[in-house]
Amino acid sequence: MLLQRIADYAVSERTTMLPDGVVHHAKRALLDWFAALFPGTREAAAAILREGLADELGPGEAEIYGLGRRGPLRAAALVNGATAHIVEFDDIFRDGLYHPGCPTVAAALAAAQAKGASGERLLRAIVVGYEISTRIALSVVPAHYRYWHTTGTVGTFGAAAAVGTVLGLDRAQMAHALATAAMMAAGLQQAFRSDAMSKPLHAGHAAEAGALAAMLAAKGFTGALDVLDGEAGFGAALGGAPDWSKAMDGLGRRYNITAMTSKNHGCCGHAFAAIDAALALRDRHRLAPDRIGRVRVGTYRTAIEMAGNAEPRTAFEAKFSLPYVVATALVHGSVRLDAFGPERLADPTVRDLARRVVLEVDPGLDAQFPKRRAALVEIETTDGERLRHLQPTRKGDPEALLSDAELEAKFFELASPVVGRVAAQALRDEIALLDRAPRVGLRL
């Protein structure tokens, strides 16, 4: 049975010798998760979530970041998982249309802190959660992505596998944890097609639901073991005609955690290739905004469906607006957190240029999706010159990984204003040596 084979892998991974490169990438995933988490703690959605759950944030050993206190495992997984997804800087598994870090790391870390696990156990839990959930994502996309937010649905499996690893579940318990997780998988894409706080809650719910499934399985709670591939199961209901062979392909031999995309811009990942192309043209031709007449962005259909908002009114809508982020890149030279502040949102130069950005589906680039996320940007200058740049992949994708130095720079840029440079440096150093730590700290 498929789920039992996946559980076999999860249990075996607790004693295998992980390649050094895999351990290194698990540390990168953890560092990148914190980079996305810290600025999220200052956002209204995170504050409301902490306030709304105040009665449930009781005694416990799991750190609730942004609150300055500890709490129970599930509450920490929920709050931290949602918070890490708010500012849109969390990692991506490109081929699975999935953000694995926010739910998987949130759940794994909360469990490790709550149970006093070692740093090595935490890193193994992250690896197991990533490997299982990314392969389930591969099996059900792209059909699943028509209506469902993979981070909220598939992320539940990542969290369950990770927490199950921390708890030391046996083969049967792990299978039941994953089966129960499937029953709580949720997250509709409508949540990010309009201004709402629901999208990050998908990640938080996935973290909490997966943690709950693993905690229950540890006590003997059972699930339907054919829930993935059964005739009325997860795949049939949410995945069209899933290819379940992908769920086992390379499992335990080829590690997807080494092929994550680290976000280099603070917005929807579907806009990244166009931003990179616009920045390339800006730098190559030293383009000033007043030289730009018209901008054409050719890209894959999903990018336009997800990020085609032509007149964003809020910061959330602007993060899902190709015209806005491309114009911002051309005017200001970057799309980081400050791109979505009130001053930038009202910038008349950006707004005027955004109205001259035309979006078109490029059939050739569309055919390459989701394996490749490309964009062709053409700029017509005010003096009649035509400039073009094809961006075949995004900076931060597996073919153009952020270097360790670039990832650390991103971490310090996003974390230091929130926790201070000294605390950020201490956390970075702790992560670097985490596989030697007898007990997980990672506290502030």
N, C-alpha and C positions, 0 to 999 in steps of 0.2 A: 504494500500500500504506500502511496506517494508520501503521505505525511510521516509515516514511520521511517521511511528512508531518509527524509530530511532530519528527523530526530536523531537517527543514527549518526549522521554527520555532526550534529550539534554536540552530542555527548563525546564523540571521538576527539573533537577539537580541544577538549579540556586537557588532553595529555600529549597531543602531538607537539613537535618542535616547530613553532612558527618561524618562517623565514625572517631574517633580520629586516628585510624590506617591508614585510607585512606589519611587523611591530612598529616600525617607523611611521608607516602610513596610518596606523591606528592612533599614534600620538598626534600626527597632523590633523586627523579628524577631530580629536578632542580639542586641540588648540583652536581649530577653525570654529568649532561649536561655541567655545567661550567668546570668540571674536564676535559672533552673531548675537550671543546672549546678552552681553553687558549693555550695549546701547538699547536693547529691547527693554531692559529693566526700568528705563526712564520714560517709557511710552505709556500713554493713558490706558491702553488695553491691558498692560501688565498690572498697573496699579489697581484697576477695577477688578481684575481677576483675583489679586491678592486680597482685596477688600471683601469681595463676594464670597471668598472661601475662608474668611477669618475664623469662623467657628470650627473649621476642619483642620486648621493648621496647628494642631496640638503638639504634644510631646513627640520627639523623634530625633533621629541622628542624621537625617538627610538635609543637606543645605538647601534653603530656599533663597536663591540669589535675588538681591534687590530688596529683601525683607530684613536682612541682618539677623536671621534666626534659623533654627533648625525645625524640622517637622517630620511627619510620617512619610514613608516611602512614596505612597501613591500621590499624596498632595504635592510633594516635591517634583515628582515626575510630570504631573499635570502642569504646574505653574512654570517650571523651567522649560519644559518642552514647548509650551506655547510661546514663552518669552523669546526663545531662541529663533522663532520663525517670524517675529514681528517686523524687523527692519529689512528683511529680504536679503540677508548676507550669508545664509546657511548653504552648506554644500549640496551638490547635485549629483545623482547618478544619471547621466545624460540618456543612456540608452533605455532606461526604465522610466523616464519622465517622473523622477522621484527624488525627494529630499530625505536621505536616510538619517542624517545626523540629528536633526532636532528631536524626533521621537526616540531613536535608538540610544543615543548618548544620554539623553535626559533620564531615561528609565534605568539604563545600566549604572550611571553614576549615583543616582538616588539609592539603588539597591546596594551598591558597593559600600556607600557611606553608612547606610542603615544596618548592614550586616557585618561591618568591620572587615571587608574583603581586602585582599592584597591588591597592589597596583597591577600585578601580572594578571590576576583574575579579571579585573576591570577591562584591561586591554583585550583579553580573550573574548570577553562578553561583547565588546564593541565589534570585534571581527566577526563573531558568529552572527550577531544581529544584522550586520551589513550583508554578509554573504547570503544568508537565507532570504532576507527581504528583497535584496536586489534581484535575485533570481525569480522570485514570485512576481516581481514587477515586470521582468522581461517576458514572463509567460503570458501576461494578460494585456499588456499594451500592444498596439495603440488603441484597440477597441475600448479598453477600460477607461482611457483618458477622455473619452467623448463626454462623459458626464461626471466621472468620479475623480476626486483629488487623491492621487496615489499616495501622497504623504499621510493622509488621514486613514486610508484603507490599508495599504500594504505596510505602512509604518507600524501598525499594530503587531504584525508578525515580527518585525525587527525588535520591537520592545519586548515582546514575550520571549523570544529566543535569547536576548541579552540578559534579561532578569533571570530566566531559567538557568542560564550558565552561571550567574553569580550564586544562585541558590543551590546549585549542584544537582539539578533534577536528573533522574535516571531516564532511560530511553522512553519508557511508557509515560512517565510524567511529562517529559518534554513534548511528546506527541500530543498529549491531551492539552497542554498549555497552548500550543499552536492552534489546535482545533477550537478551543474556547475563544481564543483571540479572534478567529475568523467571524464569530458571531457578533462581535462588537465593532467590526471594521466599518468606518463611515467617513463621509466627507464629500460634499457636493461642490462642483466647480462654480455654481452660481454664487457661492460665497465670495469669490474674487472677481466677479464680473460687475460688481457694484461696490460702493464704499461701505465696508462693514468690518467688524472686528472678528468675524467668525473664522477666517482663513487660518490664523495662527492657532486657534483653538483646535483645529483638526489635528495638528501635531501634538498638542498637549493631551487631547483625548486619546490619541493613539498610544502615547507613552503610558498614560494611566491604565488604559484598557489592557494593554499588553502586560503591564506589571501585575494587574489584578489576575489575569489569566494564569500567569506563572505562579503567583502566590497561592491561588486556589488549587492548582495542579499539585503543588507540593503537599497539600493536605489530602489529596485523593480525589479531587473533583475531576470528572471526566467530560470529554467532549466527543463530538461525532468525528471519528477518524477519517471518514471519507469526505470531509467537508470541502476540501479543495477541488477534487475532481469528480465528486458525485453528481448525479443528474440534476439535483436541485441545490448544488453547492456554490461555493464562492465563484469559481470560474464560470459556471453556466449562467449565474445570475448577473455577474458584474464584468465578465471578460469576453463576451461574445463566444468565440471559439478558441480558447487559450491553447497554447502549445506547451504542455506541461513537461516536455523533454528538456526545455530550457531551465526548468527548476533544478535539475540535477547536473546539467552540463558544466563540467569543470569544478564542481563543488568539492572543496578540499584540496584542489590542485591549482586552480587559477583563481586568484583572489581579486574580486572586484573592488575591494577597498583601496587597491593601488591605482584605480582608474577613476577617482572622483574628480569632479569639477569643483574648484574653489572659486567662489564668486569674486570677481574683480570690480564689480559695479553694484550699487545698492538698489537694485530694482529687479523686475521680472527677468529671469534668465533668458527668456525667448527674445529679449531685446539686445542681448550682449553682442552678437555678431555685427549688428547694425551700428552699435555704439563704437565698437572697435574699428570698423571701416570708416566711420565718420572721423574718429580721432586720427586715423592714419592719413586721411586726406587733409585734415586741418594742419597736421604737423608737416607733411611733405610739401604742401603748397603755401604754408603760412597764411592760411585763410582767416581774414577778419570777417566778422559777421556782415558788415556792409558790402562785402564782395559776393555774398551768396544770394543768388536769385531764387533758385528752385532746387529742391532735394527730392530725389526718387529713391525709395528703399524697396528693393526686390528681395523677397525672402520666402520662407515656407509658410504655408497657409495657417498652421497652428499659431505661429508667432503673431500674425495679424488678428486671429480670432481672440487670442489671449491678451494682446497688448495693442489693440487698434484704437483705443480711446483717443479721439481727436481733440477733445476739449476737456481735459481733466480739471476738476474743480478743487480737489483735495490732494493731500500728499499721497494717500493710498491710491487714488485713481492715477496720479502722475507716475507712480511706479509701474503701472500697467499701460503706459502710453508711449508707444514708439515715437510718435511725432515729438512729444515733450522731451524724452530722454536724448534723442538724437540732436534736437536743437540745443539742449543743455550742453551736450558734449562739444558741439561746434562753437558755442558761445564761450563756455567757461573752461573747457579742456578736461573735464572729468564729470563723473556721475557718482558722487559719494553721498554721504548722509546730508550734507548741506544743500544738495540739489533739491531737497524736498521741504526746506524750511519756508516760512511765509514770504521772506524777501525774494527768494528765487522763484517761488510759485507765481509771484506777481511781476516778475521781471518782464517789462514790455518787449525787450529785444528777443528774449527766448520765446515769448508768446507769439510774436509776429513771425519769427522764423518757423515755429512749429506749424503754423497755418500753411506754410509753403512746403511742408513735407508730404509727399504723396507715397502711399503704400500700395504695393502690387505683389501678387503671388507670382513667384518665378517658378515655372513648372519644373525646371531642372533641379533647382534647390529644394523644391517641395518633395521631389522624388527621393531625395537623399535623407529626409527626415524619418525617424529620429536619430539615426546613426550619426548624422552630421548636421550641425546647426550653423548654416552659412547665411550670408547676406551680401548683396551687391548694392553699393551706394553710389549713386551718380549725382554730381552737383553741377548745375549750370550757373556760372558766375554772371555777375551783372554786366561784364564786358563780353559775354558770349562764349567764354571758354567752357568746355565740357570735360569734367574730371570724373574718373570712376575708380572704384577699388572693390575688388572681390575679397571678402573675408571668408576663407574656407572653413574656419573653425573659430571658436572663441578663446581668447586668452584665459587660461585657467582650466580649459578642457584637457583631457588626457594627452592629446597631441601637443599641447602648449601649456603644460603644468606651471602653476606658480612655483617658483623655486622656494626652498625652505626660507631663504632670506626675505623673499617677497611675502610669503605667508606670515612670517613673524612681523613684518612691517605692518601688514593689515591688522594683525592682532593688536599691536601696540597703538595703532591709530584709533581703533574702535574701543579698546578696553581702557587705555590710560585716562581719557577724560572722565571716566565713570569711577574707577577704583584707584587711580593714581599710578604713576609710572613705577614706583617702588613695588607696590602690590602686584602689578601686572608682570613685572620682571620676576618676582618670586614665584608666581603661578607658572609662568613659562618654564622656569628652571625646574620646578617640581614635576611638570609633565615630562620634561626631557629625561628624568631619572625614574619615571613612574614604575617601570618594570622591575625595579629593585626595591620598591617600597613595600614593607610588610603590611601596611594598612593604608587605605586610601584617605587622603586628606582633602586637598583641593578646596580649602575653605578660605573665606575672607574674614 
